């Protein structure tokens, strides 16, 4: 895609994009236009120059087995109805999977899942998972009626941090000491987004249409022990806390999680959730008071979609692809993987959000 293609791109988007995908120009330029002016969007064009299919990709710095590399999230791939029988959408995805150094795919639908399974690499047992903490009894109002009794049994008082020397403070900037914290937290990880300061500023500070709150946890010597990034979402039932990113010094994880939950309680949140690909924080999450959402405990019926509230569930699929994973071994360890809801396109505003903000007609 080039700047000259913008009019035909918008014409294609207006006709083919699903209702949840924004077509706002500021939004699309922020996420799909590179610093050099080029676009991370592939187009397949007909002889008359109209668009038959698009493949939109979100780019980020990545790391695999100690190698720093560009990482690409497959975001939106759509073929026009009259072009779907040609397989052109699949050809765009094939090209991306086989030429990019590192690619990630989440939440596949019935059309993209066979492609991801064929072009991606096997990652046994790894999928997107959602941990939930019910903070107040009022949160039961937002749960599907048939699951409220199940969810009620999971309600319990928040646990205080064991380390009384830690203190929490809200900040609107990436805090001092961040680099040391991130290095310590990510040292043992093999497959992840490289969360350098530049990335964090772009993802959480400068991003349009979303408002993120940064919670820094420090000890008495002012050393940064942890950082949580939270987006508070207003609903007719009250505030909900979406924890979209997290890191902590080794040994401080459970206390940082507990501080995070207390901060959400102070903001009068009904519940807090955290979506993760990777198992390295499982024990700390459970010790802090989170519960893994399943069909058996009713927590899957706490809405994941809040703009507006929708009980439709995401597909929790996750696949790794690209040329680099085929050259390296050792990355298929689930506790060495770290991707959160803040990565890729899982925490973006919807058209409903943008209409509410008055940014689009």
C-alpha positions in Angstrom: 0.0 0.0 0.0 1.1 3.6 -0.7 -0.4 6.9 0.2 -2.0 7.1 -3.3 -3.9 3.9 -2.5 -5.7 5.5 0.5 -9.0 6.3 -1.4 -9.4 2.8 -2.8 -8.4 1.3 0.6 -11.1 3.3 2.4 -13.7 2.3 -0.3 -12.7 -1.4 0.2 -12.8 -1.0 4.0 -16.3 0.6 4.1 -17.7 -2.2 2.0 -15.9 -5.2 3.6 -14.7 -4.5 7.1 -16.7 -5.9 10.0 -18.4 -3.4 12.3 -15.9 -3.7 15.1 -12.9 -2.5 13.0 -12.3 1.3 13.0 -11.7 3.0 9.7 -10.6 6.3 11.3 -7.6 7.6 9.5 -5.7 8.7 12.6 -6.1 5.3 14.1 -5.1 3.4 10.9 -2.1 5.7 10.3 -0.9 5.2 13.9 -1.0 1.4 13.8 -0.2 0.6 10.2 2.0 3.5 8.9 5.7 3.2 9.5 8.0 6.1 10.5 9.4 6.2 7.0 6.0 6.7 5.5 5.5 3.2 4.2 2.6 1.0 5.3 2.4 -2.4 6.9 -0.6 -3.2 4.7 -0.5 -5.6 1.7 -3.0 -5.1 -1.1 -4.1 -7.5 -3.8 -5.4 -5.4 -6.7 -7.4 -6.3 -9.8 -6.6 -5.2 -13.3 -8.8 -2.1 -12.9 -6.7 -1.2 -9.7 -9.6 -1.9 -7.4 -8.7 -3.9 -4.3 -9.6 -7.6 -4.1 -8.0 -8.3 -0.7 -6.0 -6.7 2.1 -3.7 -8.0 4.8 -3.0 -5.5 7.7 -0.1 -6.2 10.1 1.0 -4.6 13.4 4.7 -4.3 13.8 6.7 -4.3 17.0 10.2 -5.1 18.2 10.6 -8.8 19.2 13.0 -11.3 20.7 13.3 -15.0 20.0 15.9 -17.1 21.8 18.0 -14.1 22.5 17.9 -12.7 19.0 16.2 -9.3 18.6 14.1 -9.2 15.5 11.1 -7.4 14.1 7.8 -9.1 15.2 4.6 -8.9 13.2 1.1 -9.5 14.4 -1.4 -10.7 11.8 -4.2 -8.2 12.3 -6.9 -8.0 9.6 -7.0 -10.1 6.5 -10.1 -9.7 4.3 -11.0 -10.6 0.7 -13.9 -9.2 -1.1 -16.8 -11.6 -1.6 -16.2 -11.9 -5.3 -12.5 -12.7 -4.8 -12.8 -15.2 -2.0 -13.0 -18.2 -4.3 -9.7 -17.3 -5.9 -7.8 -17.8 -2.6 -6.1 -14.4 -2.9 -6.5 -13.7 0.8 -4.7 -17.0 1.7 -1.9 -16.1 -0.8 -1.3 -12.8 1.0 -1.1 -14.6 4.4 1.1 -17.3 2.9 3.5 -14.6 1.7 3.6 -13.0 5.1 4.1 -16.2 7.0 6.9 -17.4 4.7 8.9 -14.1 4.4 8.6 -12.3 7.8 11.2 -13.2 10.4 8.7 -13.6 13.3 4.9 -13.5 13.2 2.2 -14.1 15.7 -1.5 -14.9 15.1 -4.3 -14.8 17.8 -8.0 -15.2 17.9 -8.4 -17.0 14.6 -11.9 -17.3 13.1 -13.2 -20.3 11.1 -11.6 -18.9 7.9 -8.2 -18.0 9.2 -7.7 -20.9 11.7 -6.9 -23.5 9.0 -4.4 -21.1 7.5 -2.7 -20.4 10.9 -2.6 -24.1 11.7 -1.0 -24.9 8.3 1.5 -22.0 8.1 2.2 -21.6 11.8 4.4 -23.9 13.9 3.2 -26.2 16.6 3.3 -24.8 20.1 1.9 -27.7 22.3 -0.6 -26.5 24.9 0.0 -22.8 24.4 -3.1 -20.6 24.0 -4.5 -17.3 25.1 -5.9 -17.5 28.6 -7.8 -15.1 30.8 -7.3 -14.7 34.6 -10.1 -12.9 36.5 -10.3 -11.5 40.0 -13.8 -10.6 41.3 -13.3 -7.5 43.4 -16.7 -6.5 44.7 -20.1 -8.4 45.1 -21.6 -5.8 42.7 -19.6 -7.4 39.9 -22.1 -10.3 39.8 -24.5 -7.9 38.0 -22.3 -8.0 34.9 -22.1 -11.8 34.9 -24.6 -13.8 32.7 -27.5 -14.7 34.9 -27.1 -18.5 34.5 -23.5 -18.3 35.9 -23.9 -15.9 38.8 -24.2 -18.5 41.4 -21.0 -20.2 40.2 -19.2 -16.9 40.2 -20.5 -15.9 43.6 -18.5 -18.8 45.2 -15.2 -17.3 43.8 -15.7 -14.0 45.6 -13.1 -13.6 48.4 -11.4 -10.7 50.2 -8.3 -9.2 48.6 -5.0 -10.4 50.1 -2.5 -7.8 51.3 1.1 -7.9 50.0 3.5 -9.8 52.2 6.3 -7.2 51.7 5.2 -4.1 53.7 8.1 -2.1 52.3 6.5 -1.8 48.9 4.4 1.2 48.0 2.3 1.9 44.8 1.9 5.1 42.9 0.1 6.1 39.7 2.1 7.7 37.0 1.5 9.0 33.5 5.0 8.3 32.2 7.2 5.2 31.8 8.9 5.4 35.2 12.6 5.8 36.2 14.3 2.5 36.6 12.1 0.9 33.9 15.0 -0.5 31.9 16.5 -2.3 34.9 13.1 -3.8 35.8 12.4 -5.0 32.2 15.8 -6.5 31.9 15.4 -8.5 35.1 11.8 -9.6 34.3 12.5 -10.6 30.7 16.0 -12.2 31.1 14.7 -15.8 31.2 12.1 -15.3 28.4 12.6 -16.8 24.9 9.7 -15.5 22.9 8.2 -12.0 23.4 7.7 -8.4 22.4 10.9 -6.4 23.3 9.3 -3.8 25.6 12.0 -1.1 25.4 11.1 2.4 26.5 10.4 3.5 22.9 7.9 0.7 22.5 6.2 1.4 25.8 5.8 5.1 25.0 4.3 4.4 21.7 2.1 1.6 22.9 0.7 3.1 26.1 1.6 6.8 26.4 1.2 8.3 22.9 -1.5 6.0 21.5 -4.7 7.7 20.3 -8.2 7.0 21.6 -7.1 4.9 24.6 -6.3 6.0 28.1 -3.9 3.8 30.0 -2.9 4.1 33.7 0.6 3.1 34.8 1.0 1.7 38.4 4.6 1.8 39.7 5.5 -0.3 42.7 8.7 0.8 44.6 10.5 -0.2 47.7 11.6 2.2 50.4 14.9 2.8 48.5 12.8 3.9 45.5 13.8 0.9 43.5 11.2 0.0 40.9 9.9 -3.5 41.8 7.0 -3.7 39.4 4.9 -2.0 36.8 1.3 -2.7 35.8 -0.6 -1.1 33.0 -4.3 -0.9 33.3 -7.2 0.4 31.2 -10.4 1.2 33.2 -13.6 0.7 31.3 -16.9 2.3 32.3 -20.0 0.2 31.9 -23.6 0.7 33.1 -22.8 -1.6 36.0 -19.6 0.3 37.0 -15.9 0.4 36.3 -14.0 -2.7 35.0 -10.2 -3.0 35.1 -8.4 -4.5 32.2 -4.7 -5.2 33.1 -3.0 -5.2 29.7 0.7 -5.4 30.7 2.8 -6.4 33.7 6.3 -6.9 34.9 8.0 -7.4 38.3 11.4 -8.2 39.7 11.9 -11.9 40.3 10.6 -12.7 43.8 8.2 -9.7 43.9 5.6 -10.9 41.4 2.9 -11.9 43.8 3.2 -8.7 45.8 3.1 -6.6 42.7 -0.1 -8.4 41.6 -1.7 -7.9 45.0 -0.8 -4.2 44.9 -2.4 -4.0 41.4 -5.6 -5.5 42.6 -5.8 -3.2 45.6 -5.2 -0.2 43.2 -8.2 -1.5 41.1 -10.3 -1.8 44.3 -9.5 1.8 45.2 -10.7 2.8 41.7 -14.0 1.0 42.6 -13.5 -1.7 39.9 -16.0 -4.5 39.7 -13.5 -7.0 38.5 -10.0 -7.1 37.0 -8.8 -9.4 34.3 -5.5 -10.2 32.7 -5.1 -12.0 29.4 -1.8 -13.8 28.8 0.0 -16.2 26.4 2.6 -18.0 28.5 2.5 -19.7 31.8 5.4 -18.0 33.7 3.1 -16.0 36.0 0.5 -18.7 36.7 1.5 -19.4 40.3 1.8 -15.7 41.2 -1.5 -14.9 39.6 -3.3 -17.6 41.7 -1.5 -16.6 44.9 -2.5 -13.0 44.3 -6.2 -13.9 44.1 -6.9 -14.4 40.4 -8.8 -17.4 39.0 -8.3 -18.9 35.5 -11.6 -18.4 33.7 -13.2 -21.7 32.5 -16.6 -22.9 31.5 -16.8 -24.9 34.8 -16.4 -21.9 37.2 -18.6 -19.4 35.4 -15.9 -16.8 34.8 -16.1 -17.2 31.1 -19.5 -15.5 31.4 -18.0 -12.3 32.7 -18.0 -10.2 29.5 -14.7 -9.9 27.7 -16.1 -7.3 25.3 -17.3 -4.1 26.9 -17.7 -1.7 24.0 -20.6 -2.3 24.2 -21.1 -5.3 26.6 -21.2 -8.5 24.6 -21.0 -12.0 25.9 -19.6 -13.3 22.7 -16.3 -15.1 23.4 -13.0 -14.7 21.7 -11.3 -17.6 20.0 -8.3 -18.2 22.3 -6.0 -19.6 19.5 -2.4 -18.6 19.3 0.2 -19.5 16.6 3.9 -18.6 16.0 5.2 -18.4 12.5 8.0 -16.8 10.4 11.4 -17.7 9.2 13.3 -17.3 12.5 11.4 -19.9 14.6 12.3 -22.5 11.9 16.0 -21.7 12.5 16.0 -21.9 16.3 15.2 -24.5 18.9 14.2 -24.1 22.5 11.4 -21.5 22.2 8.6 -24.0 22.6 8.6 -23.7 26.4 5.3 -22.2 27.6 6.8 -20.5 30.7 9.4 -18.7 28.5 6.7 -17.0 26.4 5.3 -13.6 27.3 2.5 -11.9 25.3 -0.3 -10.0 26.9 -3.5 -8.3 25.8 -1.5 -5.1 25.2 0.3 -6.8 22.3 -1.1 -7.0 18.8 -4.6 -5.7 18.3 -6.5 -7.2 21.2 -6.9 -3.9 23.2 -8.0 -1.4 20.5 -11.0 0.9 20.5 -14.1 -0.3 18.6 -16.3 1.8 16.3 -18.6 2.1 19.3 -15.8 3.7 21.3 -14.9 6.1 18.5 -18.5 7.2 18.0 -18.8 7.8 21.7 -15.7 10.0 21.6 -17.1 11.9 18.6 -14.1 11.1 16.4 -16.1 9.6 13.5 -19.5 10.0 12.0 
